[in-house]
Amino acid sequence: MTFVPTLAATLFATLAVTAAPAQAQTPTDPSTRPAPAVSAAPEPTSDGEVRKVDKAQGKLTLKHGPIKNLDMPPMTMVFKVSDPQLLEGLNPGDKIRFAADNLNGAMTVTAVQVLK
């Protein structure tokens, strides 16, 4: 007679071998501690000047420098905004640093910081 393990028995055996000890100890030597998780890269930023704020349409007209992540040269253009709150407090003439991306085929500002 040939022994064929059941799925439950195979799973139990696999879990028993790979389970971590219940009381894992944190090493005290910093060289043996695991490295901290790497956070996501910061959003690319570009500098620009606000030309027009259109809260009704959720759009922002910017005269901007190069946008590297979009391979875009300096120009003046209209962007959508990912969140209408980004438009709060912005006025024509404000110098800004911003992040933009191509979201669903629309050039969209995703972050704004007014420069002083």
Phi, psi and omega in degrees: 000134181265135179272124176242112182292145177282162179301318181296318180294320179295316180297316179299317180295320179294316179295322181296324181283321187264353183292142178281153177299149184293330183240069178292139181257142177277127180296145179271339179279117183302333182287345180255356178287148177294148179293146177295154179297141179277127180281164178297149179299145179296154180295141175296146181232153177225157176263149179199177176231132179289128176256324181205142176242121180242088182295324182299322181263352182067044183230157183221124176264125183233141165263115189230161172279189179301142174246098189298317183292343177255001182052047186246130178283170177300141179187179172247128182204168179263134176241149165281165173243143182288336181216124180305334178299336179297336182277343183298128177082358178273141179223151175306136182098344178296135172272131184226163166242133186217163173242140179223154179210164176268101181253115180054039176083004180242130176292121191228131173281128183249346178204146180220138173226122177283131179269142180263000000 
